[in-house]
Amino acid sequence: MSAESSGTKLPLIKIALYGPARSGKTAFKNTFLGKRSLGDYIPTEKVEVVEVVRTFFRIRSGRKIPVETYRLAIADLPSKEELLSERLANLSRCVGLLLFYDVTDPVSPQILMKMVEDEIISGGYLQNMIALSIIGTKKDLGINKDAIMIGQELADKLSKEIKSIWNYDVPHLIVSALNVEEVKIVIEVMEHILMTLSIPKDLVNKLSATAVLEGAVFPSVEPVKEEEILIKPELKRPEALAEEAMEIAKREKVIEEKYKLIPATKPWDLLKNLASKYPEIEKILLLVTTSRGEIYTAFYPGEPTLENIPIDLVDMIIAFGKSLKDVLIKEEMGDLSYAILHGTKKSVLYTRLKGGKGIIVIKTKGKPSEELIRFFTE
């Protein structure tokens, strides 16, 4: 019995496999799905999206606690230049990105770096990515340290951007795309970042490129046999499946009851118009809380659907507002009018609406213009 068959709809998270030809994207996807990769290389001719249901667990007091069950959509993006529009169309709908290169060939990470600069950074897609990792593949065929150093250079460059947005360093992992355990670790690292906005150091350390750059030598890994690569599903008693489905339904009901979309179209139009008037705006979020604990949201950019509500960001903003309120009370400063946080690369403008029930947060590229600050404060 699945959550969807019981009438609940699991949240959808989409990630992309991105990189030059022969970098192991399709082999990685096939290994994760328990499929045998073909011996001959066949380039991906179109975007291929697969979807699986996963549960994210946290370890507490030695026990695995289920935190979130969701649908993971994995998009295998083709690398051909003539398929650029298809790549970019799918990138715009992703919140996670795995960047692949071949560790046996220094040209591969160079091509990846150029693709990232020309398509992802220049196109403004980096800001949409919550979770990002660089994956060097084919370590079972030998390792070229120059290739890994170029990959690390890209990781360091992207870390400067991601750290200013999400406050973590981009993991750089070296794997065999035919090794089931290593593929699973990569997915779990991505999953952990998406759910917690933090790095699972114990998992990253198992595959970190740092060990290679410091002189460690990875042992050769024999390609796994077909019968070993199949991922056997965990068998559960019918009672356990029913209990799990009930827990999933319960969590989904809480999310559905707590987080809602603002039904009126005018607030959504106002956010969109505001973003078009001030080009430095990267993201706007409007929150309105009720006495029953419901949180109504409107945001830009993004389609107004329940699954697009940035729940982690909403909770973070509410917690930040409570902390500010505590400071104001303690220092006898009165009611909060607004707060402006200037970073070296991004800025955040935070204000409460009249009555204290609503919050508007604007994230800008660099320092906001005086015109925007004047509009925001007045």
N, C-alpha and C positions, 0 to 999 in steps of 0.2 A: 504493500500500500504506500503510494507516494504522496507527498504533500499536495501536488497538483491534482491528483485524482481525488483527494479528499476535499477539494474546493478552494484551496489556497494557492496563491501564485507566488512562487519564490522570486526574490529579487534577482536581477540579471546583472552580471559583471562581465565586461568584454575586454580582452587583452589581445595584443597583436604580436605575431612573430615576424620580425623585420630584419632584413639584412641582404647582402649580395648573394648572387648565385653560388651554389655549392657550399653554403655556410651551415648546412645541417638543420634548417628550419623544419622541413617536411619529415625528416628522419626523427627529429625530436617529437613532433606531433604524433607520428605513428607509434613511437615507443610509449608515449604517455597513454595512448588509446589501446595499447596491447596489440598493435598490428605489426606485422613483419615488414621492414623497409625493403624495397626492391634492390637488387644488387647493382643494376645499372642506374645512373643518374638520370632522372626525368625532371626537367625544370617545371616549376609550377606555372601554369598558363593562365590561371584565374584565381581570384580570391576564394579560398576554401575556409568555411567557418564550421566548426563542430561545437557541440554543446554537451556539457556533462553536469550532473548535480553533485555538489561537494558540501562537506560540513567542515567549518573551521573550528578547531579545538584550542583551548588554552590549558596549560598544565598548572594546576593549583593544588598544593599540598600532595603532590605525587599523583593526582588524579586528572584524567582528561575530561575537561568540561566543554560540552558543545556550546559554541557561542553564536554561530550563524550558519544556516544552511541556505545555499544559494545556487543559481545556475551560472556556471562558468562557460562563457563563449570564447573560443580560441580561433582567431583569424590568422591563417597562414597566407601572408601577403607575397605576391609574385615580385620579382626584382627587375623585370624587364622595364626599360625606359618608356616604352610605348604603353605600359600599363600604369603609368604614374597616377592618372586620375582615379583609377580603382583603389590604388594604395591609399591615397590621401582621403578619399571618401570614407574608407573604413577607419583610418586613424582618427578622424574627427569624432567617432563614436566610441573610442576606446579610453579606458582609464588606466590601463597597464600596458607596458611595452617591454618586450624582450628583444634586445639587439644582438644579432648573431654575427660571428665571424669565424673563419677557419684558422686554428692556431698553428697549422703547418705551413701557412703561406702569408708572409708579411703584406702582400698586396691586398688580401682580403680585408683586414681592419682599416687599411687606407681607403678602400672603396666605401666601407661602412661609414667612416668618419665624414667623407664627402657627402654621402647620402643623408646623413643626420644633419649636417650643416645646411645643405641645399633644400631639403624637404621638411624636416621636423622643426629645426630651429627657425629657419627663415619663414616657414609657413605658420609659425605661432602655435604649433601643436604641442610643444613641450609643456606649456602651462596647463594643458588638459590632463597630463599624465600624473596620476597619484603615485603609481609604483613603476619603477624603472630598474632594469638590470642589464648588464652586458654579459653575454654568454660566448665564451670561446669553446668551440667544439673540435672533435676529432683528436682528442688527446691520446686515444688508443693507437693513433697512427704516428705518434711522435710529436715533439713540441719544438717550435721555433720561438726562442725568447724574444727576438725582435718583434715578432707578431704580437706577443703578449704585451710588450712594452708600449706598442702603438695602441693596443686595446686599453691599457691602463691610462694612457694619455687622454683618450676619449672619456674614460670613466672619471678622471679628475676634472676634466672640463665640464662634463654634465653635472658632477657633484656640486660645483659652485652654483649652478642654476637651481638645482633641486633643493639644495640645503637652504637657500633663501626662501623657498616656497614651502617645503614640507619638513625641513630640518633633519635630513638624513643623507648619508653618503651613498652614492650609487654602487651597489655590489658588482664586483667583477668576478665571475665564476668560470672555472675551466672544467669541462665535462666531456664525456663521450655521449653523443646523442643516442647511442644504442644501449646505454646502461640504464636499466629501469630505475634503480635507486637514485642515481644522480639526477635523472630527469624529474623524479618526484620531489627531490630536494629543491630544485629550481622553482617548481610550481609552488611549493610550500613557502619558500622565501617571498615570492611575489604575493602570495595570499596573505602572509603575515604583515607585509607592508601595507597592503590595501585595507586590512582590518584594524591595524593598530598604529599606522604611521611611524613604525620603528623597525629596526633591523634585528632579525633573529640571529644573534652572533654565533650561537652554537651551530646552526645550520650553515651559515655563510663560511665559517672557518673550515668546514669540511671540504669545500671546493674553491676556496679563495685563491685568486691569482697571485696574491702577495707572497705566498710560500714559494711559488715558482720564481718570482723576481728576486727573492732573497737567496736563491741558490738551491732550493729543494728540487728533487727529481721525482716526478710522478712515475710509478710503475706502469708498464704497459698493461692495458686492459683488453683481454680477449673479447671480441664481439660475442654477445650472448646468443645462445641457440634459440631457435624459434620457439621451442616449448618453454624456455625460461623467460621469454619476453612477454608472454601472455600474463596480464594482470588478473589474478583470480579474485572474483568478488568475495567479500566477506559474508559468510553464511550467518544468518541470524534467525532466532526463533520467531514464529509469527507474532507471539506476544510482544517481543522486543520491537519488532517492526511497527506494530500498532502503537506502542508507547512512544516511539520516536516520532511517528507521524503526528501524534497528539501534541507532543512538545513543540514540533515545528509549527503546527497550526496555531498553538497558543502564542508563540513568539511573533508570528506573522500578524495575529490579531492585535497584539499590543502595538506593533509598529503601525498598522493600519489605523488604529484608534488614536494614536498619539500624534503622528505626523500626517498632515493633510495639505492639500494645495489650496491656496486662496482662490475661491470660485469666481470672483469678479475679474473681468478681463482688463479693467482700467489699470490696476497696479502693475500687471505684466507689461502693458503698453508703455506705462510711464518709465519702467526700468529700461525697456528697450530704447525708448527715445532719449533717455538720459545717457545711455552708453554711446548712442550715435552722435550726441552733441559734444561729448567729451572723449576724444579718442584715447586718452591715457587710461580710461577705465578698462580693466581686465575682467572683473567679476562684480556683480551686485547681488546681495541677498537681503530680502525683506522677511522678517519674522514677526508674527503676531501671536501672542499666547492668550489662552483663555483661563478662566478660573477652574476649569475641569482638567487642566494640565495638557490640553491639546495645543499643538504648535502648527499654525498655518504658515505656509511659505510661498514666496514667489521669488524667482531667481532669473538671472541672465548671465551668460548664455545658457541654452539648454531647452529641450522640449518640456512643456508643463505636464509631466507624468509623474506618478508616485514613485516609480523606480528610479527616476532621475534626481529625486530629492537628495542633496548631499548631507545625509544624516549625521555623519561624523563631524562635518564642519558646523552644522546647526548646533549640535551638542557642545562643541568647543566654544562657539560664540556665546551661548547661554551661560556656560561656566565662566567665561571671561567677564561677562557682564555682572555676574554675581560677585566675582572677586573685586571688580571696580567699585561696586556698591558698598562692599565691606570697607574698602579703603576710605571712601567718601564719608561713611558713617563714623569710622574711627577717628578721622581727622576733622570731623565737624565741618565738612565742605559743602553740605547741602546736596541738592539733587544734581545728577549728572546731566550735562547738556550735550557734550560730545567729547570724543577722544581721537587724536590723530597720531598714529604710530609711523614714524619714518624709518625705513630700513635703507640699506645701501643700494638695493635694487628694486624693492617693492615698498609700497606704503599701504596702510589700512586706515580707513576713516570709519569711525563707529559712533552712532548716535541713537538715542532713544526718542521715540515719538511721544507726543503729549499724552499724559495719562500713564506712561510707563509700561504699557502693554506691548508696544511694538519696537522693533530694532531694525535699523538699516546699516548694513556694512558694505563698504565699497573697497575693493582692492585695485590699486593702480600700478601701472608700470612706472617705476621710478617715483620721483616726487610729483605729487599732484599739482596742477596749475593753480595759480592764485584765483582764477575765475571759479574753478571747481570748489576750492576751499571756501570761497565767499558764498557760493550757492549752498554748500553743505552746512555752513555754520549759521547762515542767516535764515 
